[in-house]
Amino acid sequence: MANFQLINRRPAASLIFLLLFLFSTVICYPQLTPSHGIIPVPVSINVHPGNFLLSEETHITWSNDEDSTTIVIFNQQLKNYYSTGLLLSKGNPRQHDVIRLQRVFTDDLPPVAYKIFIDDQQVTISAVNGAGIFYGLQTLLQLIPAASSNPLLIPLISIIKLLVSNVQKKNTIRSVCQQYSVGFKCATRPGRSH
């Protein structure tokens, strides 16, 4: 009789283990969230069917000299993470297979805010200043699936991200470090950690 009870307990334990595993899997995957795993979470995000194809033939264009260093850093990140780089084209009016960075002077975007629009022909990142361009490019990196191979597929998406104050930026950096880097001290400014 003891053997019969032991055999009947194993399926129940297995079922409980399976349910716990499935529950933890659903909780742990950031791509299941409405923000698509983008940190910090955008104010607005709209996803459309299809992908933009990013390859070694893709150009990145810009017109403001202040963005040159940011572009070199972004291109190096692509090479390090995905073994692919972009063709750099300052001021190129290319209309397809391009990442276009543009400075906009408008009242609807505060400093360091940005907008990203991705269709099947181009990626457009609009920002008031260089910080917005930098944050937009970092968000673009987050949209590329981690297990991608060349060419890289980026979902067709439009994003508005507003970082409206230094306090919000500091709190965002602090919360990301607290949530994802246990025991890691994150510097918000050189020489200062939280």
N, C-alpha and C positions, 0 to 999 in steps of 0.2 A: 504494500500500500504506500509506503514512503517513496518508492521509486516512481509511482504513478503521479503523486503530488509534485515531485521534482520536475518531471517531464512537462506537466501542465503549467508550471511557473515560467519556464524558459520562453514560451511564445509570448507571454504577457510582458516579460522583461525586454524581449527583443522588440516588441511593438512600442513600448515606452521609449526605448533607446532610439528607434527609428523616428518617432514623432519629435523627440528632442532634437535630433540631428537636423531634420527638415525645418523645424522652427528656427533653430540657430542659423541655418543657411539663409533663410529668407531675411532675417534681421541683419546679417553681416554684409550683404551685397549692396554697395552704394549705387550700382547702375539701375537698381529697381526703384530708386527715388525719383521724384519729379525733376530734380535738379541735374540728373545724369552724372552725379558724382563730382560736380564742379564745386570747388571750394575757393572762396566763399560763395554761397548760394546766390545766383543772379536774382535781380528784381523781376525779370521777365524772361521766359524761355519758351520758344515755339519750335517744335520739331516737325520736319517735312519729310516725305518719303524720298529716298535716294541718298547718294553720297557725292562728295567732292573728291576727286582723285588727286592726291598729292604725290608727285614723283620727282625725280631729279631734273625733269624738264619744266617743273613749276617755277615761275618767277616770283620774287617778292619785290614789290615796287613801293617807293616812298618819295616824298619831295622835300621833307624837312631834314636838314643836316643833323639836327640833334638826335634823330632816330637811328643814325648809322650804327652806333655802338650797341643799341638794343637789338638791332637786326643781326649783327654779327654774333651776339650771345645766343639769340634764338636759333640761328642756323647751326651753331655749334651744338646746341642741345639736341636738335634733330639728328645730327651726325652721331652724337654719343648714344642716344636712346634708340634710334631706328636705322642707323647706318645709311642715311640719305641726307642730302643737303639741297638747298634751293639755289637757283640762279639769281644773283643780286642785280637789280636793275633800277638805279635811281632815276625817278622821273619817267619811266617807261609807260606809255599809254596803252599797253597791252590790255585786251578785253577778255581773254580766256586763259585758263590754266595759270592763274595769278592769285597771289595774296596781296591785296592792295591796302596800304596803310595811309590813312588820310587824317589830317588835322581839320577839325571843324570849329567854327567860331559861332556858337549858338548858346542861347540861354537855357536850353533844356538839358544840357549836360554840364554838371558841375566839374571842377577839377578832379582828376584821376578817375573819372567815370569813362566808360567806353560802351560802344555798341558793336556787335559782330553780326554780320549777315553772311550766310554761306549758301550759295546755290551751286548747281553742277558746273558752272563756268569759273567762278571766282569766290574768294573770301575777301570781304571788306571789313576792316577794323577802323572805326571812326572814334576819335578822341580829341579832347581839347588840348592836351599836352602830352609830353613824352611819357609821363607816368601812366596815363591811360593807355597809350600804345603798348607799353611794357606789360601791363596787367591783361590787356586783350590778347597779346601773344601767349602769355602764360596760360590763359584760359583755353586758347586754341590747342596748346600742347595737351591739356587735360582731356580734350575731345577725341584725341587719337587713341584707339584701343591699344592697351599695353602689349598684346600679343600680335601686333600688326607686322606685316612684311611689305616690302616695296612692290607696287605702289601702295601708299597709305590711304585708307578710306576714312574720310571725315563725314559724319552725318550732316545732312542739310538742316541748318538750324539758325534761328535768330535769337540773339541774347542781348539784353540790356543789363549791365552791371553798374551800379552806382556805389562808389565808396565816397561818402559825402564828407567825412571828417577824419582828422587824425585819430580821434578817440575810437571811432569805429574800426579804422585800420588796425590800431594797436590791439583792440579787443578781439578782432578776427584772428590776428596772428597768435595771440595768447591762447585763444580757445582751440585753434588747430593744433598747437603744440601740446596742449593739455590732453586733447582727445586722441591724438595719433602717435605721440612720442613720449611714452611713459619714461620719466626720469630725465628727459632732455630739456635743457634750458634754452629757451628761444630768445634771441636778441632782437629787440624792436629797433634799436639804434646801436651803432658801434659803441662798445664799452658799457652797455646797459642790458641786463637780462631780467626776465620775469619768470 
